[in-house]
Amino acid sequence: RPSKTVLRLVNPLTQAERWKFEFPLGTFVSLLDGEELLIVSREGKAERIEIVTGHRSMLATLPTNALSGHRDHKYALTDGDKIYFVANKLDTERHIHHFGETLQSIPAHGSVSAWNRSDGGLIWSRELQHQNLIVERFRSLPVLLFVSRSSEQKRRKGKIHHAMMSVQAIHKESGTVLHDSTNPNAQSGFHSLELNPNEPSIELKSYSLRVKLRPRDHSATQTAPDATPSPDNN
């Protein structure tokens, strides 16, 4: 039975080993952008490895609560300037059903953390519940955009179903929640994401609903990272 995780880069023609690293069993390993690997241990120690050279760059250790408890699935993403790590915990809610999105997304029910690529510093880390992180156009978006749909069954006089939709936007630079709304809605999910940098706005579209996020004060968004977008539902 293996007792450690081993990473090796081998020339397929000559079988020459270019580099080799060993990590404790259970260490998370993921491709970032095809050129680097993100490594995160169970204790939250993190680093990135350049695949071609094997060069290792240490990242700040994650806070204890970012990996505490049972963390089910983990994901790594990058937008070039920052590296993001999602560690999901087991969902124990049985009476509420949560749905995935039509847009390309990953589940986010646990912690989301962000490192600065240039110096490896941890910029922010926060907990989220029952969200889907939209990864479509991920590099271009100025925010982490989350969309969630859920259906809750309650027994009163018979069975009653409550369908809800949640939209949340977190600023990439600061981790500040810029928008967080939950409303009754039974639509089937968004199928289109449009980014309009000139307006500026982010627009989500379904067959029966449009949700537009835009800064309250355009001039303020150029200097204040915590300017709050407002929804525009039509």
Salt bridges, closest charged atoms under 4 A:
GLU17 OE2 - ARG8 NE 2.62
GLU22 OE1 - LYS4 NZ 3.03
GLU22 OE2 - LYS20 NZ 3.96
ASP33 OD2 - ARG117 NH2 3.80
GLU36 OE2 - ARG48 NH1 2.38
GLU36 OE1 - ARG117 NH1 2.23
GLU47 OE1 - ARG56 NE 2.64
ASP72 OD2 - HIS73 ND1 3.15
ASP79 OD2 - LYS172 NZ 3.30
ASP91 OD2 - HIS130 ND1 3.53
GLU93 OE1 - HIS98 NE2 3.64
GLU93 OE1 - HIS130 NE2 3.24
GLU101 OE2 - ARG149 NE 2.90
GLU127 OE2 - ARG71 NH2 3.43
GLU127 OE1 - LYS89 NZ 3.86
GLU152 OE2 - HIS95 NE2 3.73
GLU173 OE2 - LYS82 NZ 3.08
GLU194 OE2 - LYS205 NZ 3.22
GLU199 OE2 - LYS212 NZ 3.47
GLU199 OE2 - ARG214 NH1 3.76
GLU203 OE2 - ARG210 NH1 2.82
ASP232 OD2 - ARG214 NH2 3.87
